[in-house]
Amino acid sequence: MNTPTPDIDDALILDSIDQFLERDVRPVVRELEANDV
């Protein structure tokens, strides 16, 4: 059985967080910033 190492787990978690931020958070932040004039 091939179990991931903690370093790989950490990288996968961080990559998932980056994707979440780019996909779900950044557009909302940009809209809020644009409306905060």
mmCIF entry with sequence, helices, sheets and N, C-alpha, C, O atoms, coordinates in Angstrom:
data_MODEL
# 
_entry.id   MODEL 
# 
_entity.id                         1 
_entity.type                       polymer 
_entity.pdbx_number_of_molecules   1 
# 
_entity_poly.entity_id                      1 
_entity_poly.type                           'polypeptide(L)' 
_entity_poly.nstd_linkage                   no 
_entity_poly.nstd_monomer                   no 
_entity_poly.pdbx_seq_one_letter_code       MNTPTPDIDDALILDSIDQFLERDVRPVVRELEANDV 
_entity_poly.pdbx_seq_one_letter_code_can   MNTPTPDIDDALILDSIDQFLERDVRPVVRELEANDV 
_entity_poly.pdbx_strand_id                 A 
# 
loop_
_entity_poly_seq.entity_id 
_entity_poly_seq.num 
_entity_poly_seq.mon_id 
_entity_poly_seq.hetero 
1 1  MET n 
1 2  ASN n 
1 3  THR n 
1 4  PRO n 
1 5  THR n 
1 6  PRO n 
1 7  ASP n 
1 8  ILE n 
1 9  ASP n 
1 10 ASP n 
1 11 ALA n 
1 12 LEU n 
1 13 ILE n 
1 14 LEU n 
1 15 ASP n 
1 16 SER n 
1 17 ILE n 
1 18 ASP n 
1 19 GLN n 
1 20 PHE n 
1 21 LEU n 
1 22 GLU n 
1 23 ARG n 
1 24 ASP n 
1 25 VAL n 
1 26 ARG n 
1 27 PRO n 
1 28 VAL n 
1 29 VAL n 
1 30 ARG n 
1 31 GLU n 
1 32 LEU n 
1 33 GLU n 
1 34 ALA n 
1 35 ASN n 
1 36 ASP n 
1 37 VAL n 
# 
_struct_asym.id          A 
_struct_asym.entity_id   1 
# 
loop_
_struct_conf.conf_type_id 
_struct_conf.id 
_struct_conf.pdbx_PDB_helix_id 
_struct_conf.beg_label_comp_id 
_struct_conf.beg_label_asym_id 
_struct_conf.beg_label_seq_id 
_struct_conf.pdbx_beg_PDB_ins_code 
_struct_conf.end_label_comp_id 
_struct_conf.end_label_asym_id 
_struct_conf.end_label_seq_id 
_struct_conf.pdbx_end_PDB_ins_code 
_struct_conf.beg_auth_comp_id 
_struct_conf.beg_auth_asym_id 
_struct_conf.beg_auth_seq_id 
_struct_conf.end_auth_comp_id 
_struct_conf.end_auth_asym_id 
_struct_conf.end_auth_seq_id 
_struct_conf.pdbx_PDB_helix_class 
_struct_conf.details 
_struct_conf.pdbx_PDB_helix_length 
HELX_P HELX_P1 AA1 PRO A 6  ? PHE A 20 ? PRO A 6  PHE A 20 1 ? 15 
HELX_P HELX_P2 AA2 LEU A 21 ? VAL A 25 ? LEU A 21 VAL A 25 3 ? 5  
HELX_P HELX_P3 AA3 ARG A 26 ? ASN A 35 ? ARG A 26 ASN A 35 1 ? 10 
# 
_struct_conf_type.id          HELX_P 
_struct_conf_type.criteria    ? 
_struct_conf_type.reference   ? 
# 
loop_
_atom_site.group_PDB 
_atom_site.id 
_atom_site.type_symbol 
_atom_site.label_atom_id 
_atom_site.label_alt_id 
_atom_site.label_comp_id 
_atom_site.label_asym_id 
_atom_site.label_entity_id 
_atom_site.label_seq_id 
_atom_site.pdbx_PDB_ins_code 
_atom_site.Cartn_x 
_atom_site.Cartn_y 
_atom_site.Cartn_z 
_atom_site.occupancy 
_atom_site.B_iso_or_equiv 
_atom_site.pdbx_formal_charge 
_atom_site.auth_seq_id 
_atom_site.auth_comp_id 
_atom_site.auth_asym_id 
_atom_site.auth_atom_id 
_atom_site.pdbx_PDB_model_num 
ATOM 1   N N  . MET A 1 1  ? 0.852   -1.186 0.000  1.00 0.00 ? 1  MET A N  1 
ATOM 2   C CA . MET A 1 1  ? 0.000   0.000  0.000  1.00 0.00 ? 1  MET A CA 1 
ATOM 3   C C  . MET A 1 1  ? 0.890   1.239  0.000  1.00 0.00 ? 1  MET A C  1 
ATOM 4   O O  . MET A 1 1  ? 1.887   1.305  0.719  1.00 0.00 ? 1  MET A O  1 
ATOM 5   N N  . ASN A 1 2  ? 0.521   2.197  -0.801 1.00 0.00 ? 2  ASN A N  1 
ATOM 6   C CA . ASN A 1 2  ? 1.329   3.399  -0.970 1.00 0.00 ? 2  ASN A CA 1 
ATOM 7   C C  . ASN A 1 2  ? 0.668   4.556  -0.234 1.00 0.00 ? 2  ASN A C  1 
ATOM 8   O O  . ASN A 1 2  ? -0.291  5.140  -0.740 1.00 0.00 ? 2  ASN A O  1 
ATOM 9   N N  . THR A 1 3  ? 1.165   4.897  0.951  1.00 0.00 ? 3  THR A N  1 
ATOM 10  C CA . THR A 1 3  ? 0.582   5.993  1.726  1.00 0.00 ? 3  THR A CA 1 
ATOM 11  C C  . THR A 1 3  ? 1.381   7.262  1.502  1.00 0.00 ? 3  THR A C  1 
ATOM 12  O O  . THR A 1 3  ? 2.611   7.224  1.480  1.00 0.00 ? 3  THR A O  1 
ATOM 13  N N  . PRO A 1 4  ? 0.701   8.383  1.336  1.00 0.00 ? 4  PRO A N  1 
ATOM 14  C CA . PRO A 1 4  ? 1.401   9.658  1.136  1.00 0.00 ? 4  PRO A CA 1 
ATOM 15  C C  . PRO A 1 4  ? 2.212   10.052 2.366  1.00 0.00 ? 4  PRO A C  1 
ATOM 16  O O  . PRO A 1 4  ? 1.837   9.747  3.498  1.00 0.00 ? 4  PRO A O  1 
ATOM 17  N N  . THR A 1 5  ? 3.303   10.719 2.129  1.00 0.00 ? 5  THR A N  1 
ATOM 18  C CA . THR A 1 5  ? 4.123   11.223 3.228  1.00 0.00 ? 5  THR A CA 1 
ATOM 19  C C  . THR A 1 5  ? 3.514   12.529 3.734  1.00 0.00 ? 5  THR A C  1 
ATOM 20  O O  . THR A 1 5  ? 2.740   13.166 3.019  1.00 0.00 ? 5  THR A O  1 
ATOM 21  N N  . PRO A 1 6  ? 3.851   12.929 4.943  1.00 0.00 ? 6  PRO A N  1 
ATOM 22  C CA . PRO A 1 6  ? 3.310   14.202 5.466  1.00 0.00 ? 6  PRO A CA 1 
ATOM 23  C C  . PRO A 1 6  ? 3.620   15.392 4.562  1.00 0.00 ? 6  PRO A C  1 
ATOM 24  O O  . PRO A 1 6  ? 2.794   16.294 4.426  1.00 0.00 ? 6  PRO A O  1 
ATOM 25  N N  . ASP A 1 7  ? 4.808   15.406 3.940  1.00 0.00 ? 7  ASP A N  1 
ATOM 26  C CA . ASP A 1 7  ? 5.148   16.523 3.053  1.00 0.00 ? 7  ASP A CA 1 
ATOM 27  C C  . ASP A 1 7  ? 4.205   16.588 1.860  1.00 0.00 ? 7  ASP A C  1 
ATOM 28  O O  . ASP A 1 7  ? 3.781   17.668 1.451  1.00 0.00 ? 7  ASP A O  1 
ATOM 29  N N  . ILE A 1 8  ? 3.882   15.426 1.308  1.00 0.00 ? 8  ILE A N  1 
ATOM 30  C CA . ILE A 1 8  ? 2.959   15.389 0.175  1.00 0.00 ? 8  ILE A CA 1 
ATOM 31  C C  . ILE A 1 8  ? 1.566   15.807 0.632  1.00 0.00 ? 8  ILE A C  1 
ATOM 32  O O  . ILE A 1 8  ? 0.877   16.554 -0.063 1.00 0.00 ? 8  ILE A O  1 
ATOM 33  N N  . ASP A 1 9  ? 1.154   15.323 1.802  1.00 0.00 ? 9  ASP A N  1 
ATOM 34  C CA . ASP A 1 9  ? -0.144  15.730 2.354  1.00 0.00 ? 9  ASP A CA 1 
ATOM 35  C C  . ASP A 1 9  ? -0.207  17.241 2.516  1.00 0.00 ? 9  ASP A C  1 
ATOM 36  O O  . ASP A 1 9  ? -1.197  17.869 2.142  1.00 0.00 ? 9  ASP A O  1 
ATOM 37  N N  . ASP A 1 10 ? 0.844   17.821 3.071  1.00 0.00 ? 10 ASP A N  1 
ATOM 38  C CA . ASP A 1 10 ? 0.882   19.274 3.262  1.00 0.00 ? 10 ASP A CA 1 
ATOM 39  C C  . ASP A 1 10 ? 0.771   19.995 1.924  1.00 0.00 ? 10 ASP A C  1 
ATOM 40  O O  . ASP A 1 10 ? 0.032   20.971 1.801  1.00 0.00 ? 10 ASP A O  1 
ATOM 41  N N  . ALA A 1 11 ? 1.501   19.518 0.927  1.00 0.00 ? 11 ALA A N  1 
ATOM 42  C CA . ALA A 1 11 ? 1.469   20.150 -0.388 1.00 0.00 ? 11 ALA A CA 1 
ATOM 43  C C  . ALA A 1 11 ? 0.074   20.055 -1.001 1.00 0.00 ? 11 ALA A C  1 
ATOM 44  O O  . ALA A 1 11 ? -0.402  21.014 -1.608 1.00 0.00 ? 11 ALA A O  1 
ATOM 45  N N  . LEU A 1 12 ? -0.581  18.911 -0.846 1.00 0.00 ? 12 LEU A N  1 
ATOM 46  C CA . LEU A 1 12 ? -1.932  18.746 -1.387 1.00 0.00 ? 12 LEU A CA 1 
ATOM 47  C C  . LEU A 1 12 ? -2.921  19.677 -0.692 1.00 0.00 ? 12 LEU A C  1 
ATOM 48  O O  . LEU A 1 12 ? -3.784  20.268 -1.340 1.00 0.00 ? 12 LEU A O  1 
ATOM 49  N N  . ILE A 1 13 ? -2.793  19.803 0.614  1.00 0.00 ? 13 ILE A N  1 
ATOM 50  C CA . ILE A 1 13 ? -3.681  20.694 1.370  1.00 0.00 ? 13 ILE A CA 1 
ATOM 51  C C  . ILE A 1 13 ? -3.468  22.142 0.943  1.00 0.00 ? 13 ILE A C  1 
ATOM 52  O O  . ILE A 1 13 ? -4.431  22.867 0.696  1.00 0.00 ? 13 ILE A O  1 
ATOM 53  N N  . LEU A 1 14 ? -2.218  22.561 0.858  1.00 0.00 ? 14 LEU A N  1 
ATOM 54  C CA . LEU A 1 14 ? -1.929  23.939 0.461  1.00 0.00 ? 14 LEU A CA 1 
ATOM 55  C C  . LEU A 1 14 ? -2.393  24.219 -0.963 1.00 0.00 ? 14 LEU A C  1 
ATOM 56  O O  . LEU A 1 14 ? -2.897  25.305 -1.248 1.00 0.00 ? 14 LEU A O  1 
ATOM 57  N N  . ASP A 1 15 ? -2.227  23.251 -1.856 1.00 0.00 ? 15 ASP A N  1 
ATOM 58  C CA . ASP A 1 15 ? -2.689  23.413 -3.228 1.00 0.00 ? 15 ASP A CA 1 
ATOM 59  C C  . ASP A 1 15 ? -4.210  23.553 -3.272 1.00 0.00 ? 15 ASP A C  1 
ATOM 60  O O  . ASP A 1 15 ? -4.741  24.370 -4.024 1.00 0.00 ? 15 ASP A O  1 
ATOM 61  N N  . SER A 1 16 ? -4.895  22.766 -2.478 1.00 0.00 ? 16 SER A N  1 
ATOM 62  C CA . SER A 1 16 ? -6.357  22.854 -2.421 1.00 0.00 ? 16 SER A CA 1 
ATOM 63  C C  . SER A 1 16 ? -6.799  24.214 -1.895 1.00 0.00 ? 16 SER A C  1 
ATOM 64  O O  . SER A 1 16 ? -7.762  24.793 -2.398 1.00 0.00 ? 16 SER A O  1 
ATOM 65  N N  . ILE A 1 17 ? -6.101  24.721 -0.890 1.00 0.00 ? 17 ILE A N  1 
ATOM 66  C CA . ILE A 1 17 ? -6.426  26.041 -0.342 1.00 0.00 ? 17 ILE A CA 1 
ATOM 67  C C  . ILE A 1 17 ? -6.195  27.118 -1.393 1.00 0.00 ? 17 ILE A C  1 
ATOM 68  O O  . ILE A 1 17 ? -7.021  28.017 -1.552 1.00 0.00 ? 17 ILE A O  1 
ATOM 69  N N  . ASP A 1 18 ? -5.078  27.032 -2.112 1.00 0.00 ? 18 ASP A N  1 
ATOM 70  C CA . ASP A 1 18 ? -4.805  28.003 -3.177 1.00 0.00 ? 18 ASP A CA 1 
ATOM 71  C C  . ASP A 1 18 ? -5.904  27.998 -4.229 1.00 0.00 ? 18 ASP A C  1 
ATOM 72  O O  . ASP A 1 18 ? -6.357  29.056 -4.665 1.00 0.00 ? 18 ASP A O  1 
ATOM 73  N N  . GLN A 1 19 ? -6.331  26.809 -4.634 1.00 0.00 ? 19 GLN A N  1 
ATOM 74  C CA . GLN A 1 19 ? -7.393  26.706 -5.632 1.00 0.00 ? 19 GLN A CA 1 
ATOM 75  C C  . GLN A 1 19 ? -8.693  27.308 -5.102 1.00 0.00 ? 19 GLN A C  1 
ATOM 76  O O  . GLN A 1 19 ? -9.388  28.022 -5.824 1.00 0.00 ? 19 GLN A O  1 
ATOM 77  N N  . PHE A 1 20 ? -9.017  27.022 -3.853 1.00 0.00 ? 20 PHE A N  1 
ATOM 78  C CA . PHE A 1 20 ? -10.225 27.576 -3.238 1.00 0.00 ? 20 PHE A CA 1 
ATOM 79  C C  . PHE A 1 20 ? -10.169 29.103 -3.223 1.00 0.00 ? 20 PHE A C  1 
ATOM 80  O O  . PHE A 1 20 ? -11.145 29.769 -3.571 1.00 0.00 ? 20 PHE A O  1 
ATOM 81  N N  . LEU A 1 21 ? -9.027  29.650 -2.819 1.00 0.00 ? 21 LEU A N  1 
ATOM 82  C CA . LEU A 1 21 ? -8.898  31.102 -2.762 1.00 0.00 ? 21 LEU A CA 1 
ATOM 83  C C  . LEU A 1 21 ? -9.060  31.724 -4.142 1.00 0.00 ? 21 LEU A C  1 
ATOM 84  O O  . LEU A 1 21 ? -9.764  32.722 -4.296 1.00 0.00 ? 21 LEU A O  1 
ATOM 85  N N  . GLU A 1 22 ? -8.416  31.143 -5.137 1.00 0.00 ? 22 GLU A N  1 
ATOM 86  C CA . GLU A 1 22 ? -8.510  31.677 -6.496 1.00 0.00 ? 22 GLU A CA 1 
ATOM 87  C C  . GLU A 1 22 ? -9.929  31.584 -7.038 1.00 0.00 ? 22 GLU A C  1 
ATOM 88  O O  . GLU A 1 22 ? -10.409 32.520 -7.678 1.00 0.00 ? 22 GLU A O  1 
ATOM 89  N N  . ARG A 1 23 ? -10.598 30.476 -6.793 1.00 0.00 ? 23 ARG A N  1 
ATOM 90  C CA . ARG A 1 23 ? -11.907 30.216 -7.390 1.00 0.00 ? 23 ARG A CA 1 
ATOM 91  C C  . ARG A 1 23 ? -13.040 30.905 -6.641 1.00 0.00 ? 23 ARG A C  1 
ATOM 92  O O  . ARG A 1 23 ? -13.931 31.480 -7.266 1.00 0.00 ? 23 ARG A O  1 
ATOM 93  N N  . ASP A 1 24 ? -13.019 30.856 -5.311 1.00 0.00 ? 24 ASP A N  1 
ATOM 94  C CA . ASP A 1 24 ? -14.181 31.285 -4.533 1.00 0.00 ? 24 ASP A CA 1 
ATOM 95  C C  . ASP A 1 24 ? -13.990 32.597 -3.782 1.00 0.00 ? 24 ASP A C  1 
ATOM 96  O O  . ASP A 1 24 ? -14.964 33.309 -3.541 1.00 0.00 ? 24 ASP A O  1 
ATOM 97  N N  . VAL A 1 25 ? -12.784 32.926 -3.413 1.00 0.00 ? 25 VAL A N  1 
ATOM 98  C CA . VAL A 1 25 ? -12.573 34.100 -2.563 1.00 0.00 ? 25 VAL A CA 1 
ATOM 99  C C  . VAL A 1 25 ? -12.158 35.320 -3.383 1.00 0.00 ? 25 VAL A C  1 
ATOM 100 O O  . VAL A 1 25 ? -12.699 36.408 -3.187 1.00 0.00 ? 25 VAL A O  1 
ATOM 101 N N  . ARG A 1 26 ? -11.223 35.155 -4.280 1.00 0.00 ? 26 ARG A N  1 
ATOM 102 C CA . ARG A 1 26 ? -10.690 36.299 -5.024 1.00 0.00 ? 26 ARG A CA 1 
ATOM 103 C C  . ARG A 1 26 ? -11.773 37.094 -5.764 1.00 0.00 ? 26 ARG A C  1 
ATOM 104 O O  . ARG A 1 26 ? -11.761 38.323 -5.690 1.00 0.00 ? 26 ARG A O  1 
ATOM 105 N N  . PRO A 1 27 ? -12.713 36.442 -6.477 1.00 0.00 ? 27 PRO A N  1 
ATOM 106 C CA . PRO A 1 27 ? -13.743 37.238 -7.168 1.00 0.00 ? 27 PRO A CA 1 
ATOM 107 C C  . PRO A 1 27 ? -14.591 38.076 -6.208 1.00 0.00 ? 27 PRO A C  1 
ATOM 108 O O  . PRO A 1 27 ? -14.956 39.206 -6.532 1.00 0.00 ? 27 PRO A O  1 
ATOM 109 N N  . VAL A 1 28 ? -14.898 37.540 -5.054 1.00 0.00 ? 28 VAL A N  1 
ATOM 110 C CA . VAL A 1 28 ? -15.700 38.272 -4.070 1.00 0.00 ? 28 VAL A CA 1 
ATOM 111 C C  . VAL A 1 28 ? -14.906 39.451 -3.527 1.00 0.00 ? 28 VAL A C  1 
ATOM 112 O O  . VAL A 1 28 ? -15.446 40.547 -3.377 1.00 0.00 ? 28 VAL A O  1 
ATOM 113 N N  . VAL A 1 29 ? -13.644 39.236 -3.235 1.00 0.00 ? 29 VAL A N  1 
ATOM 114 C CA . VAL A 1 29 ? -12.796 40.311 -2.718 1.00 0.00 ? 29 VAL A CA 1 
ATOM 115 C C  . VAL A 1 29 ? -12.663 41.418 -3.755 1.00 0.00 ? 29 VAL A C  1 
ATOM 116 O O  . VAL A 1 29 ? -12.728 42.601 -3.419 1.00 0.00 ? 29 VAL A O  1 
ATOM 117 N N  . ARG A 1 30 ? -12.477 41.038 -5.003 1.00 0.00 ? 30 ARG A N  1 
ATOM 118 C CA . ARG A 1 30 ? -12.367 42.061 -6.059 1.00 0.00 ? 30 ARG A CA 1 
ATOM 119 C C  . ARG A 1 30 ? -13.647 42.880 -6.164 1.00 0.00 ? 30 ARG A C  1 
ATOM 120 O O  . ARG A 1 30 ? -13.599 44.101 -6.320 1.00 0.00 ? 30 ARG A O  1 
ATOM 121 N N  . GLU A 1 31 ? -14.792 42.208 -6.078 1.00 0.00 ? 31 GLU A N  1 
ATOM 122 C CA . GLU A 1 31 ? -16.065 42.930 -6.144 1.00 0.00 ? 31 GLU A CA 1 
ATOM 123 C C  . GLU A 1 31 ? -16.215 43.871 -4.957 1.00 0.00 ? 31 GLU A C  1 
ATOM 124 O O  . GLU A 1 31 ? -16.649 45.011 -5.122 1.00 0.00 ? 31 GLU A O  1 
ATOM 125 N N  . LEU A 1 32 ? -15.863 43.409 -3.772 1.00 0.00 ? 32 LEU A N  1 
ATOM 126 C CA . LEU A 1 32 ? -15.955 44.260 -2.588 1.00 0.00 ? 32 LEU A CA 1 
ATOM 127 C C  . LEU A 1 32 ? -15.012 45.452 -2.701 1.00 0.00 ? 32 LEU A C  1 
ATOM 128 O O  . LEU A 1 32 ? -15.378 46.574 -2.349 1.00 0.00 ? 32 LEU A O  1 
ATOM 129 N N  . GLU A 1 33 ? -13.809 45.213 -3.187 1.00 0.00 ? 33 GLU A N  1 
ATOM 130 C CA . GLU A 1 33 ? -12.851 46.303 -3.359 1.00 0.00 ? 33 GLU A CA 1 
ATOM 131 C C  . GLU A 1 33 ? -13.348 47.311 -4.395 1.00 0.00 ? 33 GLU A C  1 
ATOM 132 O O  . GLU A 1 33 ? -13.188 48.518 -4.215 1.00 0.00 ? 33 GLU A O  1 
ATOM 133 N N  . ALA A 1 34 ? -13.942 46.824 -5.462 1.00 0.00 ? 34 ALA A N  1 
ATOM 134 C CA . ALA A 1 34 ? -14.442 47.714 -6.515 1.00 0.00 ? 34 ALA A CA 1 
ATOM 135 C C  . ALA A 1 34 ? -15.589 48.577 -5.997 1.00 0.00 ? 34 ALA A C  1 
ATOM 136 O O  . ALA A 1 34 ? -15.733 49.728 -6.408 1.00 0.00 ? 34 ALA A O  1 
ATOM 137 N N  . ASN A 1 35 ? -16.395 48.035 -5.110 1.00 0.00 ? 35 ASN A N  1 
ATOM 138 C CA . ASN A 1 35 ? -17.532 48.778 -4.568 1.00 0.00 ? 35 ASN A CA 1 
ATOM 139 C C  . ASN A 1 35 ? -17.145 49.694 -3.412 1.00 0.00 ? 35 ASN A C  1 
ATOM 140 O O  . ASN A 1 35 ? -17.960 50.502 -2.968 1.00 0.00 ? 35 ASN A O  1 
ATOM 141 N N  . ASP A 1 36 ? -15.936 49.582 -2.929 1.00 0.00 ? 36 ASP A N  1 
ATOM 142 C CA . ASP A 1 36 ? -15.461 50.370 -1.791 1.00 0.00 ? 36 ASP A CA 1 
ATOM 143 C C  . ASP A 1 36 ? -14.698 51.583 -2.298 1.00 0.00 ? 36 ASP A C  1 
ATOM 144 O O  . ASP A 1 36 ? -13.484 51.691 -2.124 1.00 0.00 ? 36 ASP A O  1 
ATOM 145 N N  . VAL A 1 37 ? -15.431 52.493 -2.926 1.00 0.00 ? 37 VAL A N  1 
ATOM 146 C CA . VAL A 1 37 ? -14.779 53.650 -3.525 1.00 0.00 ? 37 VAL A CA 1 
ATOM 147 C C  . VAL A 1 37 ? -14.997 54.875 -2.688 1.00 0.00 ? 37 VAL A C  1 
ATOM 148 O O  . VAL A 1 37 ? -14.519 55.954 -3.037 1.00 0.00 ? 37 VAL A O  1 
# 
